[in-house]
């Protein structure tokens, strides 16, 4: 199996996320991946996928993923049935961090218990 085939799920995720300026080359059995994620959350998703396939310190892939918007961790469009605690659990693994999301969005939200579908929320860097 070629190294590119091995890491194809990483490349697919990059396309799905819309990684900008993507460039993939293979040199001496090492896959070189370069591109720009929209935010840190998307960069983390790419790295998680790389580690899932290649382990904690893979030697057959080198990735240079930069971040376009470092002012936020992510931006999230609210879907029906979501709550700030559910969103916090998704991004941070801790539903109690909903307070930080609320504080970062007081320009949009007046009450942490009231959010609406299609609102775009800033998910702050912690």
N, C-alpha and C positions, 0 to 999 in steps of 0.2 A: 504494500500500500504506500502510495506517495505521501509525503508530509502534507501536501496541499489537500489530498483526499481526507487525511486524518483530521485536519482542522477545518474541513468544509462547514461544519456547524457554526464555527466562529465567523467565517466569511458570510454565511447566510444571515446570522444575527446582525452583522454589520450592515448588510443591505436592508434588512428589516428596519433597523434603527435610523437609516439614512445617514450613515457616517460620511462626512464630506472628505473630498480629496483622497479617497481611498486608493491605496497602491499596494499590490501584493506581488512579491517576487520570491523565487525559490533559488537558493544558492548553496551548493555543497550540502544538500540535505537539510538546510535550515530555511524555514518559511519566514520571510520578512514582511510584516504587515504595518502599514502606516495609515493614519487618517485622523480626522477630528470629530469627536463626539460632541453633541450639543451641550451636554452637562456632565458633571461628575458621576451621577447615577448611571448614565449610559456607558461611561467609561468603565465603571465597576462591573456592569453586566458583561461587557466584553472580556474583562480579566477573569471574572468568575467562570465564564465558558472555557477560556483557555486553560485554567487550572483544573476544571472538571475533566478535560480531555488529556492534558499533559502532566498533571500533578502540580505540586506547589512551585517547583522550579524547573519548568521544562527547558531542555537544552536545544530542542529542535524547532523553536519558534522565537522570534524576536519581534516584539510589538512596540511601536511608538505611537501611542494614542494620546492626542492632546485634547483639551477641553475648550470649546468655543465660548461658553458663558460660565465663568468661574464665580459670578456673583450669587448664584443659587446652586443648590444640590440638584434640583430638578424642578420642572413645572408639571403640574398635574391637572388634567381636565376631569372635573367631578362627573361620576356616572351615577345613575339612579341607584338608590339603596346604600350609597357610601356614607360614612361618617368621618369626622376628622381622626378619630381614634383608629378606624380601619385603615385610613390612608397612612397614618403614622406607623402602624404595624407593618404595612407593606414596605415603606421606604427605610424605616429605622429598626424594625423588629421589636418595637416597643410602643404599644398603643397610648401610653401615658405621655408620649412626646407630642400629642395633639396640641398641647398648649403652645409649643414653639411654632407649630404651623399656624395656629390662630393668630399669634402675635405678629407673625410675618405677613399676615393678610388682613390686618384691621382696616385697610383701605377698601376691602371688598366685603369682609364679614363683620357683622355687628354682634353676633352671638355664636359661640363655638358649637352650639347644638343645632344651628340652622345653616345648612349649605344646600345649594341647588345644582342639579345637573347642568353641565356645560360651563360652570364657573371655572376659570383657570386660576389655580392656586400656586403660589410660590412655595416650594419645599426648601426651607433654608439649610445652609451648611451648619452643622452642629459642631 
